[in-house]
Amino acid sequence: MKSARLARRITGALAAATATALLLPSSAATAADPKGGELRAETYVVPVGTPAPSLDELRDGSGTARLEAAAQAAAGPVTAQETVGPAAEYAPKAKEPSAAPAFTAPVATAAAVKKLEYPDPPRSMSLKECQDNLKGGAPFYVKSRFVACTGKGIGVTFWKDRKPVGTSFLNFYIRGSVVKDTDRTIRFEYDVAQFKVSGKPPTSGQLFRIDYHLRKIWPASAKAKNGGNMPGAKSFDDLRRMKPAHFLHTVDVAPGQGSGPADLVQSVYAPRIKVELPKPYVGGGTSEAPLLAPQWDAAKHLKNSTGARRGAAAFSYISTLHYSTKPGAPEKAVAEHLKKAFANPGATKPVNAKKNVPGQDVKRPLHRLAEGDRSRKNRRVSIAQCVRYWGKKYSQGNKLQCDEFPFASTYEGAAQPQYDSGAVKDNFSVQPLVAKENQNAGSLLRSFLQKYRILFGNDDAYIVKVD
């Protein structure tokens, strides 16, 4: 047991030296007390919401065991499971999906719809909302691709002659947001909160320093402009007295520096928090927060495509299009078709016993296709299948339309095998549906793609959920 724990401490010492996210107790983090005896400090980086141990729990070993397990759970840099583009390869993805808000579909009837639009994406988040959604241990809360948050807890236990004398714990929260749909400035709001102290730890000399710049950017030649009011080194006591300890970092990348037709710049935002302990204690180290993935574009097919400040910013996260099967939903028939394609694909047309349509989870998302020959080919293949199974008069005098999924406007559409030799044949679903409801679903899709700034190609993606 002792040798295993020593190994964990040595691992922690190496992690601190290489600036990774995991800070476990280090066997070298001991010092002589000028007044006599041995001093030791153990630093832990844990998921927010991890309870701070009492001194009694440290004495009986249960507190240390819980902290070590929590630190293991928070080990290493991690990116959100929904991340796309080069940022998705920078660090391992989270094992679980990010926390996300429940979607409330607008209530309307097809007859009442004049101009059907998808709901505007969320662009703001309170600190409490961030805290509530991370307290279960999730490393990320992705409210939309325009607002997300992450955080880490940092705790230090102080010992003298192998007996605990005090602990200090706090949580760092980082909220990233793009306030407007024509905004190229991304705001990163930092909050230090939920301070907890037990015993008599030397918190006045315990310092925190934040390195808050972009860790990586593609293309490498792109330059970011930083702003805000980020602080220098602050002690535990300084931060606790601020009420609130709130700071702002802004990042802006001007258009004309990106790659491809979308003028796309993608990046990794990985703040590092350095913990310095008061003398004569030694230890501390550097923790890398979970990674956010900002991006900037000036795609001509999206809003704000002209002018010196053309384009906008977002995060490189897979977005979710919601369709509703509820009574009165203007796209109800299409939603029911997709629900069947997801739950029972073998029962859909064309016949394919091994059919497994993409588009319902982040491991097999949909990629937006520009209008052109390939999208028209997708549509022709779909209509041919409607004719095959329901006859040439399947439309019943244009009362019905041939609905297809994956959509004709995606690379995963019906004609995919003609362009991709590795694609599965007949891995799509078609069904004649009431024309108006099919058109309503199309209007919602087009509105969603615009409002969520879904780019053409493989650098972006989205999925569909049926409620």
VOPAGU-2260 file (C-alpha; in pm, 1 decimal, decimal comma):
REM VOPAGU-2260
SITE   aa  ch    i         X         Y         Z
SITE  MET   A    0       0,0       0,0       0,0
SITE  LYS   A    1     280,2     242,4      93,4
SITE  SER   A    2     475,4     168,3    -224,4
SITE  ALA   A    3     167,0     225,5    -440,8
SITE  ARG   A    4      98,7     558,1    -275,0
SITE  LEU   A    5     463,1     660,3    -313,4
SITE  ALA   A    6     438,3     581,7    -684,5
SITE  ARG   A    7     133,8     807,5    -713,3
SITE  ARG   A    8     323,2    1087,5    -538,4
SITE  ILE   A    9     622,4    1052,7    -769,8
SITE  THR   A   10     383,2    1059,6   -1065,9
SITE  GLY   A   11     239,7    1382,6    -926,5
SITE  ALA   A   12     584,2    1537,9    -897,5
SITE  LEU   A   13     656,8    1458,2   -1262,0
SITE  ALA   A   14     316,3    1592,8   -1366,2
SITE  ALA   A   15     382,0    1922,6   -1189,9
SITE  ALA   A   16     721,4    1951,7   -1354,2
SITE  THR   A   17     573,3    1905,8   -1702,1
SITE  ALA   A   18     275,0    2141,0   -1646,3
SITE  THR   A   19       1,3    1884,2   -1693,6
SITE  ALA   A   20    -342,8    1910,5   -1538,0
SITE  LEU   A   21    -286,8    1656,6   -1260,6
SITE  LEU   A   22    -117,5    1762,7    -938,9
SITE  LEU   A   23     -90,6    1475,9    -691,6
SITE  PRO   A   24     100,1    1485,8    -361,8
SITE  SER   A   25     472,0    1484,1    -422,3
SITE  SER   A   26     711,5    1288,1    -204,7
SITE  ALA   A   27     956,5    1578,2    -248,4
SITE  ALA   A   28     708,9    1838,8    -120,9
SITE  THR   A   29     846,7    1843,2     233,0
SITE  ALA   A   30    1045,1    2108,8     415,6
SITE  ALA   A   31    1192,2    2172,7     757,9
SITE  ASP   A   32     996,9    2402,9     986,5
SITE  PRO   A   33    1230,9    2673,9    1125,1
SITE  LYS   A   34    1058,0    2620,5    1460,2
SITE  GLY   A   35    1124,6    2247,7    1444,9
SITE  GLY   A   36     957,5    1952,2    1280,3
SITE  GLU   A   37     870,4    1860,5     922,1
SITE  LEU   A   38     627,3    2049,5     697,8
SITE  ARG   A   39     450,5    1904,5     396,4
SITE  ALA   A   40     195,5    2038,6     148,4
SITE  GLU   A   41      -6,4    1832,9     -99,2
SITE  THR   A   42    -171,9    2004,9    -396,7
SITE  TYR   A   43    -468,6    1854,0    -580,6
SITE  VAL   A   44    -646,7    1954,1    -898,8
SITE  VAL   A   45    -994,1    1801,6    -899,6
SITE  PRO   A   46   -1332,6    1835,0   -1074,5
SITE  VAL   A   47   -1535,2    2128,7    -947,3
SITE  GLY   A   48   -1777,0    2020,1    -680,0
SITE  THR   A   49   -1532,0    1779,8    -517,4
SITE  PRO   A   50   -1597,4    1811,7    -142,2
SITE  ALA   A   51   -1308,4    1940,0      66,5
SITE  PRO   A   52   -1206,4    1690,7     337,2
SITE  SER   A   53   -1218,0    1775,0     703,8
SITE  LEU   A   54    -907,3    1745,7     918,2
SITE  ASP   A   55   -1054,7    1431,8    1075,9
SITE  GLU   A   56   -1094,5    1276,9     729,6
SITE  LEU   A   57    -731,9    1357,3     652,7
SITE  ARG   A   58    -621,2    1199,8     980,3
SITE  ASP   A   59    -803,5     872,6     911,6
SITE  GLY   A   60    -688,8     863,6     547,1
SITE  SER   A   61   -1033,7     875,5     386,8
SITE  GLY   A   62    -995,8    1240,3     283,3
SITE  THR   A   63    -664,2    1182,4     109,4
SITE  ALA   A   64    -796,9     873,4     -67,8
SITE  ARG   A   65   -1097,3    1069,6    -197,7
SITE  LEU   A   66    -876,7    1354,4    -319,8
SITE  GLU   A   67    -639,0    1119,0    -498,3
SITE  ALA   A   68    -930,2     947,7    -674,0
SITE  ALA   A   69   -1076,4    1285,0    -774,8
SITE  ALA   A   70    -736,7    1403,7    -899,9
SITE  GLN   A   71    -705,8    1090,9   -1111,8
SITE  ALA   A   72   -1049,2    1166,4   -1261,6
SITE  ALA   A   73    -929,6    1517,2   -1355,0
SITE  ALA   A   74    -590,3    1401,6   -1484,6
SITE  GLY   A   75    -446,2    1537,9   -1805,8
SITE  PRO   A   76    -570,6    1798,6   -2052,3
SITE  VAL   A   77    -904,0    1709,9   -2208,5
SITE  THR   A   78   -1123,4    1854,8   -2481,3
SITE  ALA   A   79   -1501,3    1836,1   -2511,1
SITE  GLN   A   80   -1640,2    1525,4   -2678,3
SITE  GLU   A   81   -1826,0    1749,3   -2926,3
SITE  THR   A   82   -1509,3    1919,4   -3055,9
SITE  VAL   A   83   -1437,7    1914,8   -3430,1
SITE  GLY   A   84   -1144,9    2031,7   -3639,9
SITE  PRO   A   85    -777,1    2028,0   -3538,8
SITE  ALA   A   86    -858,9    2115,2   -3175,8
SITE  ALA   A   87   -1021,2    1772,3   -3147,2
SITE  GLU   A   88    -679,1    1610,9   -3195,3
SITE  TYR   A   89    -487,4    1833,9   -2953,9
SITE  ALA   A   90    -578,6    1632,7   -2644,0
SITE  PRO   A   91    -793,0    1329,6   -2555,6
SITE  LYS   A   92   -1167,1    1385,4   -2568,5
SITE  ALA   A   93   -1381,6    1364,2   -2258,5
SITE  LYS   A   94   -1526,6    1016,3   -2204,8
SITE  GLU   A   95   -1877,9    1152,3   -2154,1
SITE  PRO   A   96   -2078,0    1411,1   -2351,4
SITE  SER   A   97   -2068,4    1761,9   -2212,8
SITE  ALA   A   98   -2352,7    1879,4   -1996,7
SITE  ALA   A   99   -2609,1    2051,1   -2220,5
SITE  PRO   A  100   -2936,2    2240,4   -2170,9
SITE  ALA   A  101   -3274,2    2083,8   -2234,0
SITE  PHE   A  102   -3427,9    2199,1   -2561,4
SITE  THR   A  103   -3773,8    2350,9   -2560,7
SITE  ALA   A  104   -3927,6    2347,4   -2906,4
SITE  PRO   A  105   -4143,3    2647,3   -3003,1
SITE  VAL   A  106   -4515,4    2568,3   -2989,8
SITE  ALA   A  107   -4688,1    2641,1   -3319,2
SITE  THR   A  108   -4925,3    2487,6   -3569,1
SITE  ALA   A  109   -4835,2    2445,9   -3932,8
SITE  ALA   A  110   -5133,2    2661,5   -4035,1
SITE  ALA   A  111   -5017,4    2946,9   -3814,3
SITE  VAL   A  112   -4664,9    2951,3   -3949,2
SITE  LYS   A  113   -4586,0    3243,1   -4178,3
SITE  LYS   A  114   -4209,5    3260,4   -4152,7
SITE  LEU   A  115   -4077,9    2954,7   -3975,7
SITE  GLU   A  116   -3741,3    3006,8   -3806,2
SITE  TYR   A  117   -3530,0    2797,8   -3575,5
SITE  PRO   A  118   -3488,4    2943,2   -3223,6
SITE  ASP   A  119   -3190,1    3172,6   -3173,8
SITE  PRO   A  120   -2892,7    2997,9   -3011,3
SITE  PRO   A  121   -2807,9    3086,8   -2650,3
SITE  ARG   A  122   -2522,8    3335,8   -2618,5
SITE  SER   A  123   -2503,6    3404,6   -2244,6
SITE  MET   A  124   -2463,9    3207,4   -1923,9
SITE  SER   A  125   -2469,9    3304,2   -1558,7
SITE  LEU   A  126   -2203,2    3185,8   -1318,6
SITE  LYS   A  127   -2466,7    2992,5   -1126,9
SITE  GLU   A  128   -2575,5    2811,5   -1442,4
SITE  CYS   A  129   -2215,5    2713,1   -1507,8
SITE  GLN   A  130   -2168,3    2597,6   -1148,1
SITE  ASP   A  131   -2491,3    2397,2   -1144,2
SITE  ASN   A  132   -2402,4    2209,4   -1462,3
SITE  LEU   A  133   -2043,7    2129,2   -1363,4
SITE  LYS   A  134   -2104,5    2022,5   -1005,1
SITE  GLY   A  135   -2183,1    1666,5   -1112,9
SITE  GLY   A  136   -1823,9    1624,3   -1231,6
SITE  ALA   A  137   -1868,0    1709,1   -1601,9
SITE  PRO   A  138   -1560,4    1895,5   -1732,2
SITE  PHE   A  139   -1770,6    2104,1   -1974,9
SITE  TYR   A  140   -2111,3    2263,1   -2005,1
SITE  VAL   A  141   -2180,6    2344,2   -2371,9
SITE  LYS   A  142   -2494,1    2555,6   -2385,9
SITE  SER   A  143   -2443,9    2621,0   -2756,0
SITE  ARG   A  144   -2149,9    2669,0   -2987,7
SITE  PHE   A  145   -2156,0    3033,7   -2879,6
SITE  VAL   A  146   -2136,9    2989,0   -2503,7
SITE  ALA   A  147   -1968,6    2719,2   -2295,8
SITE  CYS   A  148   -1794,4    2684,5   -1962,7
SITE  THR   A  149   -1542,8    2469,3   -1783,9
SITE  GLY   A  150   -1365,9    2468,7   -1450,7
SITE  LYS   A  151   -1132,7    2302,0   -1204,1
SITE  GLY   A  152   -1108,8    2280,1    -827,9
SITE  ILE   A  153    -773,4    2333,9    -657,2
SITE  GLY   A  154    -706,2    2225,4    -302,6
SITE  VAL   A  155    -400,7    2218,1     -79,1
SITE  THR   A  156    -359,7    2019,0     239,4
SITE  PHE   A  157     -94,7    2135,9     486,9
SITE  TRP   A  158      80,0    1898,4     728,0
SITE  LYS   A  159     324,0    1920,8    1016,9
SITE  ASP   A  160     499,4    1612,2    1144,1
SITE  ARG   A  161     255,1    1400,1     939,7
SITE  LYS   A  162     -50,8    1556,1    1101,0
SITE  PRO   A  163    -291,3    1779,1     905,1
SITE  VAL   A  164    -296,7    2141,2    1020,7
SITE  GLY   A  165    -521,8    2298,5     757,7
SITE  THR   A  166    -671,4    2290,6     409,5
SITE  SER   A  167    -762,4    2550,6     146,9
SITE  PHE   A  168    -995,9    2483,1    -144,9
SITE  LEU   A  169   -1142,7    2696,3    -423,4
SITE  ASN   A  170   -1293,0    2654,7    -769,2
SITE  PHE   A  171   -1192,8    2825,8   -1093,9
SITE  TYR   A  172   -1468,9    2873,3   -1354,2
SITE  ILE   A  173   -1415,4    2989,7   -1713,1
SITE  ARG   A  174   -1710,6    3095,3   -1929,0
SITE  GLY   A  175   -1651,1    3156,4   -2300,0
SITE  SER   A  176   -1910,1    3344,7   -2505,0
SITE  VAL   A  177   -1972,2    3522,2   -2834,8
SITE  VAL   A  178   -2227,4    3789,2   -2755,1
SITE  LYS   A  179   -2357,0    3877,0   -3103,9
SITE  ASP   A  180   -2400,2    3690,6   -3431,8
SITE  THR   A  181   -2165,1    3937,7   -3605,2
SITE  ASP   A  182   -1905,9    3946,2   -3327,2
SITE  ARG   A  183   -1544,7    3841,4   -3376,5
SITE  THR   A  184   -1457,1    3898,0   -3011,1
SITE  ILE   A  185   -1474,6    3601,0   -2776,1
SITE  ARG   A  186   -1514,5    3679,5   -2407,1
SITE  PHE   A  187   -1361,6    3453,8   -2143,0
SITE  GLU   A  188   -1494,9    3533,1   -1797,9
SITE  TYR   A  189   -1300,2    3394,3   -1502,8
SITE  ASP   A  190   -1458,3    3349,2   -1162,3
SITE  VAL   A  191   -1287,9    3218,0    -851,7
SITE  ALA   A  192   -1549,6    3105,3    -603,0
SITE  GLN   A  193   -1656,2    2863,2    -330,9
SITE  PHE   A  194   -1361,7    2917,1     -98,4
SITE  LYS   A  195   -1332,5    2665,2     184,2
SITE  VAL   A  196   -1082,2    2663,5     469,2
SITE  SER   A  197   -1037,7    2426,1     759,6
SITE  GLY   A  198    -781,6    2448,6    1038,1
SITE  LYS   A  199    -513,5    2713,9    1001,8
SITE  PRO   A  200    -361,2    2698,0     652,5
SITE  PRO   A  201    -118,5    2977,4     551,0
SITE  THR   A  202    -348,6    3113,9     279,7
SITE  SER   A  203    -205,1    3466,9     270,6
SITE  GLY   A  204     109,6    3338,4     103,0
SITE  GLN   A  205     -62,0    3089,4    -128,9
SITE  LEU   A  206     -46,3    3248,5    -475,6
SITE  PHE   A  207    -228,2    3180,0    -803,9
SITE  ARG   A  208    -107,3    3292,6   -1146,2
SITE  ILE   A  209    -313,4    3250,1   -1466,3
SITE  ASP   A  210    -155,4    3201,4   -1809,4
SITE  TYR   A  211    -453,8    3270,0   -2033,1
SITE  HIS   A  212    -330,4    3291,1   -2394,6
SITE  LEU   A  213    -423,2    3067,7   -2688,2
SITE  ARG   A  214    -220,6    2748,4   -2666,4
SITE  LYS   A  215    -236,7    2666,1   -3038,9
SITE  ILE   A  216    -375,1    2832,3   -3351,8
SITE  TRP   A  217    -436,8    2715,0   -3710,1
SITE  PRO   A  218    -306,9    2854,3   -3942,1
SITE  ALA   A  219       3,9    2915,5   -3731,9
SITE  SER   A  220      52,0    3254,9   -3898,1
SITE  ALA   A  221    -275,3    3393,8   -3759,0
SITE  LYS   A  222    -239,2    3654,0   -3485,9
SITE  ALA   A  223    -479,6    3705,5   -3197,6
SITE  LYS   A  224    -544,8    4034,6   -3017,7
SITE  ASN   A  225    -587,1    4003,8   -2641,5
SITE  GLY   A  226    -773,0    4235,9   -2407,5
SITE  GLY   A  227    -951,2    4245,0   -2073,5
SITE  ASN   A  228    -844,7    4293,2   -1712,7
SITE  MET   A  229    -672,3    3970,7   -1618,5
SITE  PRO   A  230    -480,1    3995,1   -1288,7
SITE  GLY   A  231    -124,5    3917,5   -1192,5
SITE  ALA   A  232     -47,2    3688,6    -901,7
SITE  LYS   A  233    -321,8    3685,7    -639,2
SITE  SER   A  234    -319,2    3514,8    -302,4
SITE  PHE   A  235    -595,6    3290,2    -176,4
SITE  ASP   A  236    -689,8    3564,5      70,4
SITE  ASP   A  237    -683,3    3835,6    -200,1
SITE  LEU   A  238    -926,0    3639,2    -414,8
SITE  ARG   A  239   -1154,5    3554,4    -125,7
SITE  ARG   A  240   -1183,4    3922,6     -28,4
SITE  MET   A  241   -1281,7    4041,9    -377,4
SITE  LYS   A  242   -1644,2    3922,0    -376,0
SITE  PRO   A  243   -1660,8    3860,1    -661,0
SITE  ALA   A  244   -1322,4    3751,6    -787,1
SITE  HIS   A  245   -1422,0    3810,0   -1148,4
SITE  PHE   A  246   -1187,9    3878,3   -1442,4
SITE  LEU   A  247   -1224,6    3916,3   -1818,4
SITE  HIS   A  248   -1003,7    3806,7   -2107,3
SITE  THR   A  249   -1104,6    3890,2   -2465,1
SITE  VAL   A  250    -960,2    3736,9   -2782,1
SITE  ASP   A  251   -1009,5    3874,0   -3131,0
SITE  VAL   A  252    -870,8    3747,6   -3461,7
SITE  ALA   A  253    -911,0    3983,9   -3756,7
SITE  PRO   A  254   -1045,3    3845,8   -4087,5
SITE  GLY   A  255    -809,6    3769,4   -4372,8
SITE  GLN   A  256    -581,9    3537,6   -4171,8
SITE  GLY   A  257    -768,2    3210,4   -4210,9
SITE  SER   A  258    -758,5    2916,3   -4449,5
SITE  GLY   A  259    -992,9    2803,0   -4724,5
SITE  PRO   A  260   -1302,6    2973,7   -4864,6
SITE  ALA   A  261   -1438,8    3024,8   -4511,2
SITE  ASP   A  262   -1126,6    3220,6   -4401,5
SITE  LEU   A  263   -1129,8    2983,7   -4103,3
SITE  VAL   A  264    -905,4    3020,7   -3798,2
SITE  GLN   A  265    -927,5    2751,4   -3529,7
SITE  SER   A  266    -750,5    2734,4   -3197,1
SITE  VAL   A  267    -708,6    2577,5   -2856,1
SITE  TYR   A  268    -772,7    2782,8   -2543,7
SITE  ALA   A  269    -605,8    2607,3   -2251,9
SITE  PRO   A  270    -548,0    2835,0   -1952,5
SITE  ARG   A  271    -284,8    2725,1   -1703,7
SITE  ILE   A  272    -310,3    2800,1   -1334,9
SITE  LYS   A  273      14,3    2804,3   -1140,1
SITE  VAL   A  274      -4,9    2741,9    -766,2
SITE  GLU   A  275     275,4    2877,0    -546,4
SITE  LEU   A  276     290,3    2781,7    -179,0
SITE  PRO   A  277     415,0    3003,6     104,8
SITE  LYS   A  278     763,9    2945,8     238,2
SITE  PRO   A  279     893,2    2728,0     394,2
SITE  TYR   A  280     640,4    2494,9     223,1
SITE  VAL   A  281     745,2    2363,6    -116,4
SITE  GLY   A  282     534,6    2206,6    -389,6
SITE  GLY   A  283     247,8    2352,5    -584,9
SITE  GLY   A  284     275,1    2327,1    -961,6
SITE  THR   A  285      86,5    2413,7   -1279,0
SITE  SER   A  286    -256,1    2290,5   -1382,9
SITE  GLU   A  287    -398,7    2305,7   -1735,8
SITE  ALA   A  288    -772,9    2368,1   -1741,2
SITE  PRO   A  289   -1000,2    2168,4   -1974,9
SITE  LEU   A  290    -961,7    2296,2   -2329,9
SITE  LEU   A  291   -1204,4    2525,3   -2510,4
SITE  ALA   A  292   -1190,0    2549,4   -2889,4
SITE  PRO   A  293   -1250,3    2899,8   -3030,5
SITE  GLN   A  294   -1280,3    2963,7   -3402,9
SITE  TRP   A  295   -1328,1    3258,9   -3636,7
SITE  ASP   A  296   -1461,4    3260,2   -3993,7
SITE  ALA   A  297   -1568,0    3493,9   -4271,6
SITE  ALA   A  298   -1764,3    3241,3   -4477,4
SITE  LYS   A  299   -1950,3    3408,4   -4764,0
SITE  HIS   A  300   -2257,5    3186,9   -4722,5
SITE  LEU   A  301   -2312,8    3307,8   -4365,7
SITE  LYS   A  302   -2418,1    3636,3   -4204,4
SITE  ASN   A  303   -2183,1    3936,7   -4201,5
SITE  SER   A  304   -1976,8    3820,4   -4497,6
SITE  THR   A  305   -1858,0    4165,1   -4611,8
SITE  GLY   A  306   -1669,7    4461,3   -4464,8
SITE  ALA   A  307   -1355,6    4512,3   -4259,6
SITE  ARG   A  308   -1504,9    4326,6   -3962,4
SITE  ARG   A  309   -1668,2    4055,2   -4170,3
SITE  GLY   A  310   -1745,1    3714,5   -4027,6
SITE  ALA   A  311   -1793,4    3611,2   -3667,1
SITE  ALA   A  312   -1665,7    3381,1   -3394,1
SITE  ALA   A  313   -1790,2    3057,8   -3239,8
SITE  PHE   A  314   -1654,9    2744,0   -3075,0
SITE  SER   A  315   -1558,1    2436,2   -3276,7
SITE  TYR   A  316   -1835,7    2222,0   -3131,5
SITE  ILE   A  317   -2087,5    1997,3   -3301,8
SITE  SER   A  318   -2429,0    2163,4   -3283,3
SITE  THR   A  319   -2763,2    1987,2   -3242,9
SITE  LEU   A  320   -3068,2    2041,5   -3463,3
SITE  HIS   A  321   -3385,3    1950,5   -3274,1
SITE  TYR   A  322   -3701,7    1829,8   -3446,4
SITE  SER   A  323   -4021,3    1767,8   -3251,6
SITE  THR   A  324   -4285,1    1493,7   -3275,5
SITE  LYS   A  325   -4521,5    1679,4   -3041,1
SITE  PRO   A  326   -4875,5    1756,3   -3159,1
SITE  GLY   A  327   -4880,0    2088,2   -3342,6
SITE  ALA   A  328   -4511,6    2086,8   -3426,9
SITE  PRO   A  329   -4487,4    2218,8   -3784,9
SITE  GLU   A  330   -4223,3    1956,6   -3874,8
SITE  LYS   A  331   -4394,5    1666,9   -3693,7
SITE  ALA   A  332   -4409,5    1424,8   -3990,4
SITE  VAL   A  333   -4039,3    1468,0   -4067,7
SITE  ALA   A  334   -3949,5    1424,5   -3701,3
SITE  GLU   A  335   -4143,4    1098,4   -3692,3
SITE  HIS   A  336   -3963,2     979,4   -4005,3
SITE  LEU   A  337   -3623,3    1054,5   -3848,6
SITE  LYS   A  338   -3724,8     889,4   -3523,8
SITE  LYS   A  339   -3804,9     571,7   -3715,6
SITE  ALA   A  340   -3478,6     592,1   -3911,9
SITE  PHE   A  341   -3282,5     619,1   -3587,4
SITE  ALA   A  342   -3472,2     360,0   -3382,0
SITE  ASN   A  343   -3563,3     102,1   -3649,0
SITE  PRO   A  344   -3355,8     169,7   -3962,1
SITE  GLY   A  345   -3412,4    -178,8   -4103,2
SITE  ALA   A  346   -3782,3     -99,0   -4141,0
SITE  THR   A  347   -3717,4     202,9   -4364,6
SITE  LYS   A  348   -3669,2     226,1   -4739,8
SITE  PRO   A  349   -3452,5     144,8   -4927,3
SITE  VAL   A  350   -3419,6    -203,8   -4782,5
SITE  ASN   A  351   -3091,1    -264,2   -4604,1
SITE  ALA   A  352   -3088,4    -503,8   -4309,6
SITE  LYS   A  353   -2761,5    -352,8   -4182,3
SITE  LYS   A  354   -2866,9       8,1   -4220,6
SITE  ASN   A  355   -2731,0     243,2   -3954,1
SITE  VAL   A  356   -2794,1     601,5   -4058,1
SITE  PRO   A  357   -2547,6     864,1   -3933,0
SITE  GLY   A  358   -2633,1    1197,2   -3779,5
SITE  GLN   A  359   -2765,2    1104,9   -3435,8
SITE  ASP   A  360   -2445,3    1115,2   -3227,3
SITE  VAL   A  361   -2117,3    1308,9   -3223,9
SITE  LYS   A  362   -1914,0    1007,9   -3337,1
SITE  ARG   A  363   -2102,6    1003,0   -3671,5
SITE  PRO   A  364   -2220,7    1358,5   -3736,7
SITE  LEU   A  365   -2341,7    1526,6   -4055,5
SITE  HIS   A  366   -2127,0    1763,0   -4263,0
SITE  ARG   A  367   -2278,0    2049,2   -4458,8
SITE  LEU   A  368   -2258,5    2034,4   -4836,2
SITE  ALA   A  369   -2269,3    2342,9   -5058,4
SITE  GLU   A  370   -2550,0    2356,7   -5311,6
SITE  GLY   A  371   -2425,1    2202,7   -5635,4
SITE  ASP   A  372   -2394,0    1882,3   -5836,8
SITE  ARG   A  373   -2345,8    1654,9   -5536,7
SITE  SER   A  374   -2646,9    1785,5   -5343,2
SITE  ARG   A  375   -2859,7    1754,7   -5658,6
SITE  LYS   A  376   -2730,7    1400,0   -5704,3
SITE  ASN   A  377   -2831,8    1319,3   -5344,6
SITE  ARG   A  378   -3180,0    1443,6   -5423,6
SITE  ARG   A  379   -3209,9    1244,6   -5748,3
SITE  VAL   A  380   -3103,8     921,0   -5574,8
SITE  SER   A  381   -3360,0     979,9   -5297,8
SITE  ILE   A  382   -3644,6    1051,2   -5539,8
SITE  ALA   A  383   -3555,4     740,4   -5740,8
SITE  GLN   A  384   -3606,7     534,0   -5424,3
SITE  CYS   A  385   -3944,1     697,0   -5353,5
SITE  VAL   A  386   -4048,9     608,5   -5709,5
SITE  ARG   A  387   -3916,0     255,4   -5666,4
SITE  TYR   A  388   -4115,8     182,2   -5351,7
SITE  TRP   A  389   -4423,4     405,6   -5388,2
SITE  GLY   A  390   -4453,8     441,4   -5765,0
SITE  LYS   A  391   -4422,7     731,3   -6009,0
SITE  LYS   A  392   -4730,0     895,8   -5861,2
SITE  TYR   A  393   -4603,5     884,8   -5503,1
SITE  SER   A  394   -4654,5    1262,6   -5471,8
SITE  GLN   A  395   -5034,9    1228,5   -5522,2
SITE  GLY   A  396   -5048,1    1542,6   -5730,7
SITE  ASN   A  397   -4775,2    1724,2   -5533,6
SITE  LYS   A  398   -4952,9    1671,0   -5201,6
SITE  LEU   A  399   -4653,5    1466,8   -5084,9
SITE  GLN   A  400   -4281,3    1513,8   -5117,0
SITE  CYS   A  401   -3998,3    1262,6   -5095,5
SITE  ASP   A  402   -3830,4    1324,7   -4761,4
SITE  GLU   A  403   -3476,6    1190,8   -4718,9
SITE  PHE   A  404   -3234,2    1147,9   -4432,5
SITE  PRO   A  405   -2944,8    1214,9   -4413,4
SITE  PHE   A  406   -3036,9    1541,5   -4579,6
SITE  ALA   A  407   -2947,8    1605,9   -4943,6
SITE  SER   A  408   -2746,1    1905,0   -4819,2
SITE  THR   A  409   -2492,9    1678,0   -4643,9
SITE  TYR   A  410   -2191,4    1475,4   -4754,4
SITE  GLU   A  411   -2365,8    1175,6   -4595,4
SITE  GLY   A  412   -2662,2    1206,2   -4835,4
SITE  ALA   A  413   -2802,7     928,6   -5053,7
SITE  ALA   A  414   -2537,4     956,4   -5326,8
SITE  GLN   A  415   -2241,9     927,3   -5089,7
SITE  PRO   A  416   -2124,2     587,1   -5225,3
SITE  GLN   A  417   -2078,1     747,6   -5568,6
SITE  TYR   A  418   -1817,6     982,3   -5419,2
SITE  ASP   A  419   -1676,2     775,6   -5133,2
SITE  SER   A  420   -1578,1     415,1   -5208,2
SITE  GLY   A  421   -1585,4     328,6   -4838,8
SITE  ALA   A  422   -1942,3     445,2   -4784,3
SITE  VAL   A  423   -2217,2     190,2   -4717,3
SITE  LYS   A  424   -2472,5     159,7   -4997,3
SITE  ASP   A  425   -2839,1     237,7   -4921,7
SITE  ASN   A  426   -2753,1     373,5   -4576,4
SITE  PHE   A  427   -3028,3     635,0   -4585,4
SITE  SER   A  428   -3404,9     655,0   -4549,1
SITE  VAL   A  429   -3677,6     798,1   -4771,4
SITE  GLN   A  430   -4050,9     838,2   -4719,0
SITE  PRO   A  431   -4323,9    1042,1   -4894,3
SITE  LEU   A  432   -4458,5    1301,9   -4649,7
SITE  VAL   A  433   -4709,4    1584,8   -4652,2
SITE  ALA   A  434   -4543,6    1858,1   -4858,4
SITE  LYS   A  435   -4608,0    2139,9   -4611,8
SITE  GLU   A  436   -4450,8    1958,2   -4316,9
SITE  ASN   A  437   -4153,2    1858,4   -4528,4
SITE  GLN   A  438   -4111,7    2221,7   -4634,1
SITE  ASN   A  439   -4141,6    2334,0   -4271,3
SITE  ALA   A  440   -3862,7    2096,7   -4170,2
SITE  GLY   A  441   -3651,7    2232,9   -4454,9
SITE  SER   A  442   -3712,0    2589,4   -4338,5
SITE  LEU   A  443   -3606,2    2499,1   -3985,7
SITE  LEU   A  444   -3294,4    2326,5   -4118,1
SITE  ARG   A  445   -3189,6    2624,9   -4330,4
SITE  SER   A  446   -3253,5    2863,8   -4041,9
SITE  PHE   A  447   -3055,0    2641,5   -3802,9
SITE  LEU   A  448   -2757,4    2620,7   -4039,4
SITE  GLN   A  449   -2744,4    2999,1   -4066,1
SITE  LYS   A  450   -2800,1    3084,6   -3699,7
SITE  TYR   A  451   -2546,7    2827,8   -3579,7
SITE  ARG   A  452   -2290,8    2925,9   -3847,5
SITE  ILE   A  453   -2247,0    2573,9   -3981,2
SITE  LEU   A  454   -1962,8    2581,4   -4231,6
SITE  PHE   A  455   -1933,6    2379,5   -4549,7
SITE  GLY   A  456   -1697,3    2081,8   -4540,4
SITE  ASN   A  457   -1533,4    1859,4   -4282,6
SITE  ASP   A  458   -1416,4    2136,4   -4048,4
SITE  ASP   A  459   -1766,8    2160,1   -3903,2
SITE  ALA   A  460   -2054,0    1923,3   -3822,1
SITE  TYR   A  461   -2394,1    1887,1   -3661,4
SITE  ILE   A  462   -2630,4    1614,8   -3541,5
SITE  VAL   A  463   -3007,7    1578,7   -3517,6
SITE  LYS   A  464   -3213,3    1494,3   -3210,5
SITE  VAL   A  465   -3583,0    1408,9   -3218,6
SITE  ASP   A  466   -3780,9    1519,1   -2913,0
